[in-house]
Amino acid sequence: MDNRITDGDIPQGLAMELMQNREAAERFRRMAPEQRSAVVRRASEIRSRAEMQAFVESLID
């Protein structure tokens, strides 16, 4: 099984938070490509660490 989070580029903050949250990372890996793209687009708009942490946490809610 491929353990990469994504095949393309993702915002550094998103990648860092996913590395800290195994459950969210697994959820992200299992998303359909369109869903992953939507997450990446939304994450690219986030400017604070606290907001990124909350966003990544929301992936498992």
N, CA, C and O atoms as a Tripos MOL2 file, in Angstrom:
@<TRIPOS>MOLECULE
protein
  244   243    61     0     0
PROTEIN
NO_CHARGES

@<TRIPOS>ATOM
      1 N           0.8390   -1.1820    0.0000 N.3       1 MET1
      2 CA          0.0000    0.0000    0.0000 C.3       1 MET1
      3 C           0.8840    1.2440    0.0000 C.2       1 MET1
      4 O           1.9070    1.2950    0.6820 O.2       1 MET1
      5 N           0.4780    2.2290   -0.7620 N.am      2 ASP2
      6 CA          1.1960    3.4870   -0.8550 C.3       2 ASP2
      7 C           0.9310    4.3130    0.3970 C.2       2 ASP2
      8 O          -0.2260    4.5930    0.7110 O.2       2 ASP2
      9 N           1.9740    4.7090    1.1170 N.am      3 ASN3
     10 CA          1.8100    5.4480    2.3600 C.3       3 ASN3
     11 C           1.9240    6.9460    2.2030 C.2       3 ASN3
     12 O           1.8590    7.6720    3.1960 O.2       3 ASN3
     13 N           2.0940    7.4370    0.9730 N.am      4 ARG4
     14 CA          2.1650    8.8770    0.7770 C.3       4 ARG4
     15 C           0.8060    9.4910    1.0720 C.2       4 ARG4
     16 O          -0.2360    8.8610    0.8890 O.2       4 ARG4
     17 N           0.8430   10.7170    1.5270 N.am      5 ILE5
     18 CA         -0.4030   11.4250    1.8050 C.3       5 ILE5
     19 C          -1.0870   11.7890    0.5010 C.2       5 ILE5
     20 O          -2.3040   11.6540    0.3790 O.2       5 ILE5
     21 N          -0.3250   12.2450   -0.4650 N.am      6 THR6
     22 CA         -0.8900   12.6430   -1.7460 C.3       6 THR6
     23 C           0.1680   12.5470   -2.8280 C.2       6 THR6
     24 O           1.3640   12.5550   -2.5360 O.2       6 THR6
     25 N          -0.2640   12.4570   -4.0690 N.am      7 ASP7
     26 CA          0.6690   12.4060   -5.1910 C.3       7 ASP7
     27 C           1.1790   13.7900   -5.5670 C.2       7 ASP7
     28 O           2.2650   13.9170   -6.1330 O.2       7 ASP7
     29 N           0.4100   14.8240   -5.2600 N.am      8 GLY8
     30 CA          0.7790   16.1790   -5.6570 C.3       8 GLY8
     31 C           1.2520   16.9980   -4.4870 C.2       8 GLY8
     32 O           1.4760   16.4920   -3.3880 O.2       8 GLY8
     33 N           1.3970   18.2680   -4.7490 N.am      9 ASP9
     34 CA          1.8390   19.1870   -3.7110 C.3       9 ASP9
     35 C           0.6720   19.5880   -2.8290 C.2       9 ASP9
     36 O          -0.4350   19.8370   -3.3070 O.2       9 ASP9
     37 N           0.9380   19.6450   -1.5470 N.am     10 ILE10
     38 CA         -0.0600   20.1440   -0.5980 C.3      10 ILE10
     39 C           0.6130   21.2160    0.2500 C.2      10 ILE10
     40 O           1.8350   21.2130    0.4020 O.2      10 ILE10
     41 N          -0.1670   22.1180    0.7930 N.am     11 PRO11
     42 CA          0.4230   23.1540    1.6350 C.3      11 PRO11
     43 C           1.2340   22.5310    2.7700 C.2      11 PRO11
     44 O           0.8380   21.5190    3.3480 O.2      11 PRO11
     45 N           2.3580   23.1400    3.0760 N.am     12 GLN12
     46 CA          3.2560   22.6220    4.1010 C.3      12 GLN12
     47 C           2.5510   22.4790    5.4510 C.2      12 GLN12
     48 O           2.7560   21.4940    6.1600 O.2      12 GLN12
     49 N           1.7240   23.4590    5.8030 N.am     13 GLY13
     50 CA          1.0100   23.3950    7.0810 C.3      13 GLY13
     51 C           0.0910   22.1960    7.1580 C.2      13 GLY13
     52 O          -0.0080   21.5450    8.1980 O.2      13 GLY13
     53 N          -0.5840   21.9020    6.0520 N.am     14 LEU14
     54 CA         -1.4680   20.7360    6.0100 C.3      14 LEU14
     55 C          -0.6610   19.4580    6.1700 C.2      14 LEU14
     56 O          -1.0340   18.5760    6.9430 O.2      14 LEU14
     57 N           0.4320   19.3570    5.4500 N.am     15 ALA15
     58 CA          1.2740   18.1610    5.5420 C.3      15 ALA15
     59 C           1.7810   17.9630    6.9700 C.2      15 ALA15
     60 O           1.7780   16.8470    7.4900 O.2      15 ALA15
     61 N           2.2140   19.0480    7.5930 N.am     16 MET16
     62 CA          2.7370   18.9480    8.9570 C.3      16 MET16
     63 C           1.6560   18.5040    9.9400 C.2      16 MET16
     64 O           1.9050   17.6620   10.8030 O.2      16 MET16
     65 N           0.4710   19.0650    9.8080 N.am     17 GLU17
     66 CA         -0.6160   18.6890   10.7210 C.3      17 GLU17
     67 C          -1.0680   17.2580   10.4780 C.2      17 GLU17
     68 O          -1.4020   16.5470   11.4260 O.2      17 GLU17
     69 N          -1.0850   16.8270    9.2270 N.am     18 LEU18
     70 CA         -1.4600   15.4400    8.9470 C.3      18 LEU18
     71 C          -0.4380   14.4660    9.5250 C.2      18 LEU18
     72 O          -0.7950   13.3700    9.9570 O.2      18 LEU18
     73 N           0.8340   14.8670    9.5330 N.am     19 MET19
     74 CA          1.8640   14.0080   10.1290 C.3      19 MET19
     75 C           1.6550   13.8780   11.6370 C.2      19 MET19
     76 O           2.0510   12.8780   12.2360 O.2      19 MET19
     77 N           1.0400   14.8780   12.2440 N.am     20 GLN20
     78 CA          0.7970   14.8590   13.6850 C.3      20 GLN20
     79 C          -0.5130   14.1570   14.0540 C.2      20 GLN20
     80 O          -0.7310   13.8150   15.2170 O.2      20 GLN20
     81 N          -1.3710   13.9460   13.0770 N.am     21 ASN21
     82 CA         -2.6900   13.3670   13.3450 C.3      21 ASN21
     83 C          -2.8900   12.1590   12.4400 C.2      21 ASN21
     84 O          -3.3730   12.2830   11.3140 O.2      21 ASN21
     85 N          -2.5170   11.0100   12.9390 N.am     22 ARG22
     86 CA         -2.5400    9.7750   12.1450 C.3      22 ARG22
     87 C          -3.9420    9.4570   11.6070 C.2      22 ARG22
     88 O          -4.0900    9.0410   10.4580 O.2      22 ARG22
     89 N          -4.9570    9.6550   12.4330 N.am     23 GLU23
     90 CA         -6.3200    9.3460   12.0080 C.3      23 GLU23
     91 C          -6.7610   10.2460   10.8550 C.2      23 GLU23
     92 O          -7.3640    9.7780    9.8900 O.2      23 GLU23
     93 N          -6.4590   11.5280   10.9600 N.am     24 ALA24
     94 CA         -6.8130   12.4600    9.8850 C.3      24 ALA24
     95 C          -6.0290   12.1450    8.6150 C.2      24 ALA24
     96 O          -6.5670   12.2220    7.5110 O.2      24 ALA24
     97 N          -4.7590   11.7910    8.7770 N.am     25 ALA25
     98 CA         -3.9370   11.4380    7.6200 C.3      25 ALA25
     99 C          -4.5040   10.2190    6.9060 C.2      25 ALA25
    100 O          -4.5670   10.1860    5.6770 O.2      25 ALA25
    101 N          -4.9120    9.2310    7.6680 N.am     26 GLU26
    102 CA         -5.4990    8.0300    7.0550 C.3      26 GLU26
    103 C          -6.8050    8.3700    6.3440 C.2      26 GLU26
    104 O          -7.0680    7.8740    5.2490 O.2      26 GLU26
    105 N          -7.6060    9.1980    6.9560 N.am     27 ARG27
    106 CA         -8.8560    9.6190    6.3220 C.3      27 ARG27
    107 C          -8.5590   10.3520    5.0120 C.2      27 ARG27
    108 O          -9.2140   10.1200    3.9960 O.2      27 ARG27
    109 N          -7.5620   11.2400    5.0510 N.am     28 PHE28
    110 CA         -7.1630   11.9870    3.8530 C.3      28 PHE28
    111 C          -6.6930   11.0330    2.7560 C.2      28 PHE28
    112 O          -7.0720   11.1960    1.5960 O.2      28 PHE28
    113 N          -5.8820   10.0500    3.1050 N.am     29 ARG29
    114 CA         -5.3780    9.0830    2.1170 C.3      29 ARG29
    115 C          -6.5070    8.3160    1.4410 C.2      29 ARG29
    116 O          -6.4170    7.9820    0.2600 O.2      29 ARG29
    117 N          -7.5690    8.0390    2.1920 N.am     30 ARG30
    118 CA         -8.6690    7.2300    1.6540 C.3      30 ARG30
    119 C          -9.6930    8.0460    0.8570 C.2      30 ARG30
    120 O         -10.5980    7.4790    0.2430 O.2      30 ARG30
    121 N          -9.5520    9.3610    0.8680 N.am     31 MET31
    122 CA        -10.5030   10.2050    0.1300 C.3      31 MET31
    123 C         -10.3350   10.0010   -1.3730 C.2      31 MET31
    124 O          -9.2580    9.6660   -1.8670 O.2      31 MET31
    125 N         -11.4300   10.2130   -2.0700 N.am     32 ALA32
    126 CA        -11.3850   10.2230   -3.5310 C.3      32 ALA32
    127 C         -10.5400   11.4220   -3.9660 C.2      32 ALA32
    128 O         -10.4560   12.4100   -3.2360 O.2      32 ALA32
    129 N          -9.9220   11.3520   -5.1280 N.am     33 PRO33
    130 CA         -9.0770   12.4540   -5.5940 C.3      33 PRO33
    131 C          -9.7640   13.8220   -5.5670 C.2      33 PRO33
    132 O          -9.1330   14.8260   -5.2370 O.2      33 PRO33
    133 N         -11.0410   13.8620   -5.9100 N.am     34 GLU34
    134 CA        -11.7640   15.1400   -5.9040 C.3      34 GLU34
    135 C         -11.8730   15.6930   -4.4860 C.2      34 GLU34
    136 O         -11.7530   16.8990   -4.2690 O.2      34 GLU34
    137 N         -12.1010   14.8050   -3.5280 N.am     35 GLN35
    138 CA        -12.2010   15.2270   -2.1310 C.3      35 GLN35
    139 C         -10.8600   15.7380   -1.6210 C.2      35 GLN35
    140 O         -10.8020   16.7650   -0.9460 O.2      35 GLN35
    141 N          -9.7810   15.0250   -1.9420 N.am     36 ARG36
    142 CA         -8.4470   15.4770   -1.5400 C.3      36 ARG36
    143 C          -8.1440   16.8490   -2.1390 C.2      36 ARG36
    144 O          -7.5810   17.7110   -1.4650 O.2      36 ARG36
    145 N          -8.5120   17.0480   -3.3840 N.am     37 SER37
    146 CA         -8.2860   18.3490   -4.0320 C.3      37 SER37
    147 C          -9.0390   19.4560   -3.3140 C.2      37 SER37
    148 O          -8.5120   20.5550   -3.1410 O.2      37 SER37
    149 N         -10.2600   19.1790   -2.8970 N.am     38 ALA38
    150 CA        -11.0530   20.1760   -2.1760 C.3      38 ALA38
    151 C         -10.3980   20.5020   -0.8290 C.2      38 ALA38
    152 O         -10.3710   21.6630   -0.4230 O.2      38 ALA38
    153 N          -9.8780   19.5010   -0.1450 N.am     39 VAL39
    154 CA         -9.2010   19.7150    1.1350 C.3      39 VAL39
    155 C          -7.9560   20.5760    0.9130 C.2      39 VAL39
    156 O          -7.7030   21.5100    1.6740 O.2      39 VAL39
    157 N          -7.1840   20.2640   -0.1210 N.am     40 VAL40
    158 CA         -5.9710   21.0210   -0.4160 C.3      40 VAL40
    159 C          -6.3100   22.4690   -0.7530 C.2      40 VAL40
    160 O          -5.6320   23.3890   -0.2950 O.2      40 VAL40
    161 N          -7.3540   22.6750   -1.5490 N.am     41 ARG41
    162 CA         -7.7680   24.0480   -1.8890 C.3      41 ARG41
    163 C          -8.1360   24.8210   -0.6360 C.2      41 ARG41
    164 O          -7.7170   25.9660   -0.4620 O.2      41 ARG41
    165 N          -8.9140   24.2050    0.2320 N.am     42 ARG42
    166 CA         -9.3320   24.8820    1.4740 C.3      42 ARG42
    167 C          -8.1160   25.1500    2.3620 C.2      42 ARG42
    168 O          -7.9920   26.2350    2.9310 O.2      42 ARG42
    169 N          -7.2340   24.1850    2.4790 N.am     43 ALA43
    170 CA         -6.0540   24.3400    3.3260 C.3      43 ALA43
    171 C          -5.1420   25.4560    2.8070 C.2      43 ALA43
    172 O          -4.4760   26.1290    3.5940 O.2      43 ALA43
    173 N          -5.1120   25.6500    1.4990 N.am     44 SER44
    174 CA         -4.2410   26.6900    0.9410 C.3      44 SER44
    175 C          -4.7060   28.0970    1.3220 C.2      44 SER44
    176 O          -3.9530   29.0600    1.1800 O.2      44 SER44
    177 N          -5.9400   28.2160    1.8040 N.am     45 GLU45
    178 CA         -6.4810   29.5090    2.2240 C.3      45 GLU45
    179 C          -6.2410   29.7920    3.7080 C.2      45 GLU45
    180 O          -6.4460   30.9150    4.1680 O.2      45 GLU45
    181 N          -5.8140   28.7900    4.4420 N.am     46 ILE46
    182 CA         -5.6270   28.9190    5.8950 C.3      46 ILE46
    183 C          -4.2830   29.5660    6.1770 C.2      46 ILE46
    184 O          -3.2660   29.2020    5.5860 O.2      46 ILE46
    185 N          -4.2910   30.5340    7.0890 N.am     47 ARG47
    186 CA         -3.0750   31.2960    7.3840 C.3      47 ARG47
    187 C          -2.5360   31.1120    8.8030 C.2      47 ARG47
    188 O          -1.4360   31.5830    9.0920 O.2      47 ARG47
    189 N          -3.2600   30.4520    9.6870 N.am     48 SER48
    190 CA         -2.7370   30.2850   11.0450 C.3      48 SER48
    191 C          -2.6390   28.7960   11.3990 C.2      48 SER48
    192 O          -3.3820   27.9610   10.8820 O.2      48 SER48
    193 N          -1.7090   28.5030   12.2860 N.am     49 ARG49
    194 CA         -1.5330   27.1190   12.7160 C.3      49 ARG49
    195 C          -2.7630   26.6040   13.4470 C.2      49 ARG49
    196 O          -3.1860   25.4660   13.2410 O.2      49 ARG49
    197 N          -3.3400   27.4500   14.3050 N.am     50 ALA50
    198 CA         -4.5160   27.0240   15.0650 C.3      50 ALA50
    199 C          -5.6700   26.6820   14.1320 C.2      50 ALA50
    200 O          -6.3750   25.6950   14.3440 O.2      50 ALA50
    201 N          -5.8580   27.4900   13.1100 N.am     51 GLU51
    202 CA         -6.9340   27.2120   12.1490 C.3      51 GLU51
    203 C          -6.6500   25.9290   11.3730 C.2      51 GLU51
    204 O          -7.5660   25.1540   11.0980 O.2      51 GLU51
    205 N          -5.3770   25.7020   11.0160 N.am     52 MET52
    206 CA         -5.0160   24.4800   10.2860 C.3      52 MET52
    207 C          -5.2320   23.2630   11.1750 C.2      52 MET52
    208 O          -5.7280   22.2380   10.7080 O.2      52 MET52
    209 N          -4.8630   23.3640   12.4570 N.am     53 GLN53
    210 CA         -5.0710   22.2510   13.3740 C.3      53 GLN53
    211 C          -6.5690   21.9320   13.4780 C.2      53 GLN53
    212 O          -6.9550   20.7630   13.4620 O.2      53 GLN53
    213 N          -7.4000   22.9530   13.5830 N.am     54 ALA54
    214 CA         -8.8360   22.7440   13.6720 C.3      54 ALA54
    215 C          -9.3730   22.1380   12.3800 C.2      54 ALA54
    216 O         -10.2390   21.2640   12.4090 O.2      54 ALA54
    217 N          -8.8600   22.6010   11.2620 N.am     55 PHE55
    218 CA         -9.2920   22.0780    9.9570 C.3      55 PHE55
    219 C          -8.9450   20.5960    9.8320 C.2      55 PHE55
    220 O          -9.7800   19.7900    9.4210 O.2      55 PHE55
    221 N          -7.7200   20.2450   10.1870 N.am     56 VAL56
    222 CA         -7.2970   18.8310   10.0960 C.3      56 VAL56
    223 C          -8.1200   17.9820   11.0540 C.2      56 VAL56
    224 O          -8.5250   16.8710   10.7110 O.2      56 VAL56
    225 N          -8.3650   18.4920   12.2380 N.am     57 GLU57
    226 CA         -9.2000   17.7700   13.2060 C.3      57 GLU57
    227 C         -10.6080   17.5520   12.6430 C.2      57 GLU57
    228 O         -11.2350   16.5240   12.9000 O.2      57 GLU57
    229 N         -11.0890   18.5170   11.8830 N.am     58 SER58
    230 CA        -12.4460   18.4000   11.3150 C.3      58 SER58
    231 C         -12.5390   17.2730   10.2920 C.2      58 SER58
    232 O         -13.6360   16.8090    9.9820 O.2      58 SER58
    233 N         -11.4120   16.8320    9.7730 N.am     59 LEU59
    234 CA        -11.4450   15.7360    8.8040 C.3      59 LEU59
    235 C         -11.8970   14.4310    9.4430 C.2      59 LEU59
    236 O         -12.3400   13.5190    8.7450 O.2      59 LEU59
    237 N         -11.7890   14.3350   10.7650 N.am     60 ILE60
    238 CA        -12.1720   13.0810   11.4350 C.3      60 ILE60
    239 C         -13.4690   13.2200   12.2220 C.2      60 ILE60
    240 O         -13.9240   12.2560   12.8370 O.2      60 ILE60
    241 N         -14.0610   14.3920   12.2110 N.am     61 ASP61
    242 CA        -15.3290   14.5960   12.9180 C.3      61 ASP61
    243 C         -16.4850   14.0510   12.1140 C.2      61 ASP61
    244 O         -17.6340   14.1320   12.5500 O.2      61 ASP61
@<TRIPOS>BOND
     1     1     2 1
     2     2     3 1
     3     3     4 2
     4     3     5 am
     5     5     6 1
     6     6     7 1
     7     7     8 2
     8     7     9 am
     9     9    10 1
    10    10    11 1
    11    11    12 2
    12    11    13 am
    13    13    14 1
    14    14    15 1
    15    15    16 2
    16    15    17 am
    17    17    18 1
    18    18    19 1
    19    19    20 2
    20    19    21 am
    21    21    22 1
    22    22    23 1
    23    23    24 2
    24    23    25 am
    25    25    26 1
    26    26    27 1
    27    27    28 2
    28    27    29 am
    29    29    30 1
    30    30    31 1
    31    31    32 2
    32    31    33 am
    33    33    34 1
    34    34    35 1
    35    35    36 2
    36    35    37 am
    37    37    38 1
    38    38    39 1
    39    39    40 2
    40    39    41 am
    41    41    42 1
    42    42    43 1
    43    43    44 2
    44    43    45 am
    45    45    46 1
    46    46    47 1
    47    47    48 2
    48    47    49 am
    49    49    50 1
    50    50    51 1
    51    51    52 2
    52    51    53 am
    53    53    54 1
    54    54    55 1
    55    55    56 2
    56    55    57 am
    57    57    58 1
    58    58    59 1
    59    59    60 2
    60    59    61 am
    61    61    62 1
    62    62    63 1
    63    63    64 2
    64    63    65 am
    65    65    66 1
    66    66    67 1
    67    67    68 2
    68    67    69 am
    69    69    70 1
    70    70    71 1
    71    71    72 2
    72    71    73 am
    73    73    74 1
    74    74    75 1
    75    75    76 2
    76    75    77 am
    77    77    78 1
    78    78    79 1
    79    79    80 2
    80    79    81 am
    81    81    82 1
    82    82    83 1
    83    83    84 2
    84    83    85 am
    85    85    86 1
    86    86    87 1
    87    87    88 2
    88    87    89 am
    89    89    90 1
    90    90    91 1
    91    91    92 2
    92    91    93 am
    93    93    94 1
    94    94    95 1
    95    95    96 2
    96    95    97 am
    97    97    98 1
    98    98    99 1
    99    99   100 2
   100    99   101 am
   101   101   102 1
   102   102   103 1
   103   103   104 2
   104   103   105 am
   105   105   106 1
   106   106   107 1
   107   107   108 2
   108   107   109 am
   109   109   110 1
   110   110   111 1
   111   111   112 2
   112   111   113 am
   113   113   114 1
   114   114   115 1
   115   115   116 2
   116   115   117 am
   117   117   118 1
   118   118   119 1
   119   119   120 2
   120   119   121 am
   121   121   122 1
   122   122   123 1
   123   123   124 2
   124   123   125 am
   125   125   126 1
   126   126   127 1
   127   127   128 2
   128   127   129 am
   129   129   130 1
   130   130   131 1
   131   131   132 2
   132   131   133 am
   133   133   134 1
   134   134   135 1
   135   135   136 2
   136   135   137 am
   137   137   138 1
   138   138   139 1
   139   139   140 2
   140   139   141 am
   141   141   142 1
   142   142   143 1
   143   143   144 2
   144   143   145 am
   145   145   146 1
   146   146   147 1
   147   147   148 2
   148   147   149 am
   149   149   150 1
   150   150   151 1
   151   151   152 2
   152   151   153 am
   153   153   154 1
   154   154   155 1
   155   155   156 2
   156   155   157 am
   157   157   158 1
   158   158   159 1
   159   159   160 2
   160   159   161 am
   161   161   162 1
   162   162   163 1
   163   163   164 2
   164   163   165 am
   165   165   166 1
   166   166   167 1
   167   167   168 2
   168   167   169 am
   169   169   170 1
   170   170   171 1
   171   171   172 2
   172   171   173 am
   173   173   174 1
   174   174   175 1
   175   175   176 2
   176   175   177 am
   177   177   178 1
   178   178   179 1
   179   179   180 2
   180   179   181 am
   181   181   182 1
   182   182   183 1
   183   183   184 2
   184   183   185 am
   185   185   186 1
   186   186   187 1
   187   187   188 2
   188   187   189 am
   189   189   190 1
   190   190   191 1
   191   191   192 2
   192   191   193 am
   193   193   194 1
   194   194   195 1
   195   195   196 2
   196   195   197 am
   197   197   198 1
   198   198   199 1
   199   199   200 2
   200   199   201 am
   201   201   202 1
   202   202   203 1
   203   203   204 2
   204   203   205 am
   205   205   206 1
   206   206   207 1
   207   207   208 2
   208   207   209 am
   209   209   210 1
   210   210   211 1
   211   211   212 2
   212   211   213 am
   213   213   214 1
   214   214   215 1
   215   215   216 2
   216   215   217 am
   217   217   218 1
   218   218   219 1
   219   219   220 2
   220   219   221 am
   221   221   222 1
   222   222   223 1
   223   223   224 2
   224   223   225 am
   225   225   226 1
   226   226   227 1
   227   227   228 2
   228   227   229 am
   229   229   230 1
   230   230   231 1
   231   231   232 2
   232   231   233 am
   233   233   234 1
   234   234   235 1
   235   235   236 2
   236   235   237 am
   237   237   238 1
   238   238   239 1
   239   239   240 2
   240   239   241 am
   241   241   242 1
   242   242   243 1
   243   243   244 2
@<TRIPOS>SUBSTRUCTURE
     1 MET1         2 RESIDUE 1 A MET
     2 ASP2         6 RESIDUE 1 A ASP
     3 ASN3        10 RESIDUE 1 A ASN
     4 ARG4        14 RESIDUE 1 A ARG
     5 ILE5        18 RESIDUE 1 A ILE
     6 THR6        22 RESIDUE 1 A THR
     7 ASP7        26 RESIDUE 1 A ASP
     8 GLY8        30 RESIDUE 1 A GLY
     9 ASP9        34 RESIDUE 1 A ASP
    10 ILE10       38 RESIDUE 1 A ILE
    11 PRO11       42 RESIDUE 1 A PRO
    12 GLN12       46 RESIDUE 1 A GLN
    13 GLY13       50 RESIDUE 1 A GLY
    14 LEU14       54 RESIDUE 1 A LEU
    15 ALA15       58 RESIDUE 1 A ALA
    16 MET16       62 RESIDUE 1 A MET
    17 GLU17       66 RESIDUE 1 A GLU
    18 LEU18       70 RESIDUE 1 A LEU
    19 MET19       74 RESIDUE 1 A MET
    20 GLN20       78 RESIDUE 1 A GLN
    21 ASN21       82 RESIDUE 1 A ASN
    22 ARG22       86 RESIDUE 1 A ARG
    23 GLU23       90 RESIDUE 1 A GLU
    24 ALA24       94 RESIDUE 1 A ALA
    25 ALA25       98 RESIDUE 1 A ALA
    26 GLU26      102 RESIDUE 1 A GLU
    27 ARG27      106 RESIDUE 1 A ARG
    28 PHE28      110 RESIDUE 1 A PHE
    29 ARG29      114 RESIDUE 1 A ARG
    30 ARG30      118 RESIDUE 1 A ARG
    31 MET31      122 RESIDUE 1 A MET
    32 ALA32      126 RESIDUE 1 A ALA
    33 PRO33      130 RESIDUE 1 A PRO
    34 GLU34      134 RESIDUE 1 A GLU
    35 GLN35      138 RESIDUE 1 A GLN
    36 ARG36      142 RESIDUE 1 A ARG
    37 SER37      146 RESIDUE 1 A SER
    38 ALA38      150 RESIDUE 1 A ALA
    39 VAL39      154 RESIDUE 1 A VAL
    40 VAL40      158 RESIDUE 1 A VAL
    41 ARG41      162 RESIDUE 1 A ARG
    42 ARG42      166 RESIDUE 1 A ARG
    43 ALA43      170 RESIDUE 1 A ALA
    44 SER44      174 RESIDUE 1 A SER
    45 GLU45      178 RESIDUE 1 A GLU
    46 ILE46      182 RESIDUE 1 A ILE
    47 ARG47      186 RESIDUE 1 A ARG
    48 SER48      190 RESIDUE 1 A SER
    49 ARG49      194 RESIDUE 1 A ARG
    50 ALA50      198 RESIDUE 1 A ALA
    51 GLU51      202 RESIDUE 1 A GLU
    52 MET52      206 RESIDUE 1 A MET
    53 GLN53      210 RESIDUE 1 A GLN
    54 ALA54      214 RESIDUE 1 A ALA
    55 PHE55      218 RESIDUE 1 A PHE
    56 VAL56      222 RESIDUE 1 A VAL
    57 GLU57      226 RESIDUE 1 A GLU
    58 SER58      230 RESIDUE 1 A SER
    59 LEU59      234 RESIDUE 1 A LEU
    60 ILE60      238 RESIDUE 1 A ILE
    61 ASP61      242 RESIDUE 1 A ASP
